[in-house]
Amino acid sequence: MKSSNSKSYFEINPNQNESYRFEWFFILAGFTVAACAGIFMRYALATGDWHGLKFGYVRHAHSHLMLFAWATTGWMILLARSFERAGHSVKVFRTIIHFSIAISFLSFLPFMLWGYTLAQFGSAKLPISIILSTAMLFVWYWFACAWFKNRHKVLAKTGLHLLDVSVISMILCTVGAWLRGIFIGLKLTERVFTEGAVHSFLAIMTDGWLFVGFLGLLALRDKVSIPKWPIILIVISLPFAFLSNLEPAPYLIRMIGAGFMAVFSIASITVVLRLKNSMSLFLFFVWVAAFSIRLLYVVPGLMEFADSMRLRISYLHWIYLAAMSVMLLEMWNEQQFPVAFSAAAVLLVVGTLHSTGLWSYFANFFHIADYRMVAHLFTIGTSVLPPAVMIYYGLRSIFFSVVSHSSESATASDLR
């Protein structure tokens, strides 16, 4: 397991190439802005004061910036840096990453103000959010092409690597996005189709692109060989596992999806076990817990209970915040483990439980329904912690970076 030292974990390890530091600070800013939208959303849900904004639009702005600027672009940065550390500079990666960052920030306000509806400027109506989201899909295709053109520089030409599965998933997840647009154009409103398209997009992106992608980066960095059989099982089960979460689908379809979900979870735990020495004990626990929960979810009775309790939001925050965000920070500087951020992430996930059915269940059982406002304050307070940690350590890193460069310049002047 990796060291648990958390000091200066936003700073560059002296043994690392300092490339992509500029881009890294931009995606940290993206995380912080997206998190602030999440704080506002929790405040507005507690008070009912949305200041003229709409819940759905704020949620879109929060989730899209978090996905576009932080999770996906962060993974691109780590993969691009892997090439440089192997002695191969692929300049197109940096260009693609810049486009990804730019589109991410440009899309934030349109989503906040209009969601996926038309933005009106005088007599003109423009689908700005849709245009920017579509542009991002082509950025992903561009990155995928660059990967397959240059993969031989870091991987053997033969054999399917986890990173190949990840990049293929990057392309495959966009099918759900295109289908969603087609269904809207056809005015197809049946939930099994509209929600199915969204669920497939999010599930394949989360599990195939990001989860498998981060593990692939660990395997590449530490030269860990992954057996073929879990990779094959991941490839087979990944496209269909989302059906288990599709509540409007017929029971038989969900059970078929549950079977694929179980296969995917077992294969994923196997890969995590293989890479346990490449990550912190915290991350190892978070990932094993995440897929163990999925194995429980596919049990019919437990599936119905989880659906009735509306636990999806809490689980997504466990995956994206406690798992992927911590992994991003840990992999950026593998000598450091983000203790403060990890604690903040877990507390935020606990805070989301108030918005699930579990609150009503426990409030009635323990007779604490009168403490709802305290629970609201806890939810808001815990949502402040992750961006606060980001801002503190980001500013600290900038300060020490400036001091370090000033000292180096002074030393160089003295030697002249």
N, C-alpha and C positions, 0 to 999 in steps of 0.2 A: 504494500500500500504506500501511497505517496505521503510525503511529509505534511504535517498539519500546521506548519508555520504560516501565519497569515500576514506577516508584515509586508507592506508595500506591494500587495499582490496585483496592483494595476500597473506597476512599473515593469520595465523590460529587464529580464534576466540578463546580466552582463555577458552570458555565453550565447545569447540569442542575437539574430540579425534584427536591427532596429527598424527594418522596413515595415511598412504598414502601420506605424504608430499614429500618423495623421488620420488614416481611415478608422483606426481603432477608437480614437477619441470621438469621432463623429457618430459611431454606432453606440458608444456609451451615452452620448447626448440623445440619440434616438430612443434608447431605453428609458432615459430619465423623463423625456417629454411624454412618451407613451404611458409611463407609470403615473405621471401627474394627471393625465386624462382619466386613469383608473381611480385615482384619489377623488377627483371631482365627481365621478360617477357614483362612488360609494357615498359621498357627502349628499349628493342630490337624491339618491334613493332613500337616505335617512330623513332628509328634511322636506323633500318634495319640491325643492326650488331648483329648477333646471336652467334658470337665467335665459330662457328662450330657446334652449337647445333641446334635442330629443334624445331619449335614452338609446334608441337603436343606432343613431348617428354617432353618438359619443363612443358607444361600444365598438362600432366599426373603426373609428379613428384610433382607438386604443389598440385593438387587436391587429389591425393592418400595420401600424407603425412598429409594433412589437415584433411582428413576424418579418416584415420587409426589411426594416433597418437593423434590427438586433439579431434575431435568430438566424435567418437565412444568409444575410450579408456577413454576419460573424463567422458562419461556417465557411463561406467563400474565402474570407481573409485567412483563416487558418489553413485551408487547403492551398491557397496561393503561396503562403509562407512556407509550406512544406516543400514546394518546388525550389524556392530560394535556398532553403537549408540544405537541399541536396545538390546545390551548385548550379541550378537551372533557373534563370530569370525568364518568366513568361510575361512579357509586358502587357499583353491583352487582358490578363486577369485584372490588373490594376484598373484599366479602362472600364471593364465591365463592372467592377466593384464601385467605381465612381458613379456610373449610371444608376446602379442599384440604390446607392445612398441618396442620390439626387431625387429619384422618383419617389423614394420612401418619404422624404420630407415634403415634397411637393403635393403628395396625396393626402397629407394629414388634415389640413384645413378643409379641402373639399369633402372628405368623409365626415368631418365634424359638423359641417354646415348643411350638407345635402345628402349624405349617405350615398346610396346608389341611384338616387333620383336625379332628375335633370336640374342643372344649375341655371337660373334665369338671370340674364344680363340685358335689361331693357326688354326688347321683343324677342331676343335670341335665347334659345334654350340649348344647353350643351351638356352631354353626359361626361363631365370632367372626370369623375371618379372612375367610371368604366374605362375611359381612354387611358388613364394612368395605370390602372390595374392590368389592362391588356398589354400596355407597353412593358410592364414588369415581367409578364410571361415571356416576351421575346428576349428580355435580358437573360432570363434563365436558360432559354434555348441557346443563346449565344455562349453562355458559360459552359453548357453541356458540350457544345461543339468544340470549344477550346480544350476541355478536359480530354475528350477522346482523341483529339489531335496530338496532345502532349503527354498522355498518361504513360507512354513508354519511357519517359524520362525518370519516373519514380517507381514504376511497377514493371514486373515481367510481362512480356507480350502475351503469354498464355495464362489461362486461369481466370476465374471470376473473383474479383476482390470485393470486399464490402463497399469500397468507394465506387466501384462500377454499379453496384445495386443502388447506391445512394443517388448517383447522377441519373440513372434510368428512372428512379422514382421522382426526381426533380421534373422530368418530362412527363411521366405518367400521371402525376397528381394534377397537371393542368387540364387533363381530359375532363375532370369534374367541373372545373371552372368554365370550360367551353360548353359543356352540356347544360350548365346552369343558365348561360346566356341563351342557348338555343331554346330551352324550355320557356324562358321569359318571352322570347320572340314568338313562340307558338302559343303563348298564353295557356300553357299547361300548368295547372295549379295543384294537381294531386301531390300531396305531401311526400308520398313514397318516392316520387321522381325529383321534386325540388330539393327536399332534404337529403335525398340519396346523393345527389350531385355534390352538395356542400360537404356532407360527411365523407365522401370518398376523397375529395380534395384535401380536407384537413387531415384525415387519417393517413393517407399515403405520404403527405408532406411530413407529418409529425413522425411517423414510424419508419417510413422508407428513406426519405431524404435526410432528415435531421438526426434521428436516433441512430440509424445504421451508419449515417455519414460521420457522426462524431466517433463512434466506435471504430470506423474505418480509419480515421485520422490517428487514433491511438495505436491501432495495429501497425499502421505505416510508420509512425514515429518510433515505436519501440521494437519494430521488426518482429511482431508476434504473428505466428502462423495460425490461421483459423481453419478448423476442419471443414471439409466441403459440405458435409451433410446439414449443419445448421444453416449455412448460406442457401443451400437448395430449398430447404423448408421455408426460409424467410421469403424467397422469391415466389414460391408456390402459394403461400398463404397471404402475403401482403395485399394483393389486389382485392381480396374478398372478405378480409377480417372486419372491415367497417360495417358489414351487414348486421353484425351482432348489436351494434349501437343504434340501428335504424328503427326507432319505435313504431313508425307507421307501417312498416313492412309486415307481411303475414308471418305468423309464428314459425312456420317451417323454414322460411328464408332466414329469419333471425337465428334459428338453431344451426343452420348450415354455416352462417357467419360465425357463430360461436365455436364451431369445430375448427374453422380456420384461425380464429383468434387464439384458441388453445394451442394450436400448432405453432403459431407465430410467437406466443409468449414463452413456450418451452425452448424454442430455438434461440430466442433473445436472451433468456437467462443463461443458456449454455455459453453464448458468446461473451456475456458480461463476466461469467465465471472465468473464462479463458483470459480476460483482460483485467482481472481483479488487481493485479500488481501494477497496472498502469494508471490507476485512479485512486482517489482518496477513499478511505473507509466510508465516509459520509455518502459519496456518490455511489459506491457499491451498494450500500444499504438502500438508497433512494431508488435505484434502478431495479433491484431485486424485489423491493416492496411494490413498485409500480406494476410489474408484470405478474407478481403473485396475486395482486388485487384483480388483475384481468382474469387470471385462472379461476378465481372465485366468482367473478362476474358472469362467466359463461354457464354457471349452474343456474338452471331455470328459475328456481325460487328466489335466489339471491339477485338475479338479473331484474326481476320484477320489483324487488325491494329497493335496489339502487335507483331504478328509474323513478319510482314513486317518491324517493327522497331527494331527487334532483341533484345528485352528487357530481354531475359531469363538470361543472365549473370548478369545483374544488380539485377534481382529479386533473383537469387541464392545467391548473396553476401548479400542481405538484410536478407535472411533467415539464412544463415550460420554465418555471421559476426555480423550484428546488432541484431539478435535474439538469435541464439544458443550460440555463443561465449560469449555474454554478460550474458546469462542465466547461462552458465557454471561458469563464474567468480562470479556471484552473488550467486549462490547456494553453491559454495565452501566456501564462508564466508557470510552467509545470513545477517549479520549485516551491510554489506557494499555494496554500489552500485558503480560500476566502471564508474564514470562520465567521466574521461579522455578517457578511452577506448571506451565508447559509442559514444562520440563525434567524435573520430577518425574513428570509424566504419561507422557512417553516412556520414562523408566526403569522405571516400573511395568509398562508394556506389555512391555518387554524381559523383565522378571521373570516374566511369565506364560508365557513360552515354555518354561520348565522343566516346566510341567504338560502340554505337548503332546508329540506324537511326535517332534518335532524334537530334543528333548533326547537321547532314546535313540539317534537317528540320529547326531548329532554326538558323543555320548559314546563310542559304539563306534568311530566313524571316527577321532577324535583321541585315543582311549584315555584318557578323563578320567572314566570311570564312577565311580571312587573319590572324586570330588569332588562327589558328589550332595548331601552335607550343606552344602557351601559354596553350592551352587546354591539349596538350601532357604533358607539364611540371606539370600542375595541377594534371593530372592523376597519374604521377609518384610520385609527392610529397605526395599526399594523401595516396598512397599505402605504404609509409614509416611510416606513423603515428601509425597504430596498433602495428607492431612489435617493434617500438621505445618505445611505452608505456609499452609493455610487458617487454622489456629489462630493462627499468628504474625501474619499480616497482619490477621486479624479483630480480635485484641486491640490491635494497633497502631492500627487505624482507630478503634476505640472510644476509645482513649486520646487521640488527636489530636482526635477529635470533642468529647470532654468539655473538653479544654483550649481548643478553639476557641470553644465556647459560653460557657465561663467568661470568656474574654477579651472576647467580645462583650458579655456582661452587665456586666463591669467598665467597658467603654467607654461603654455606655449610661448607667450610673450617674454617670460623670464628666461626661456632657453635660447631666445634669439640673440 
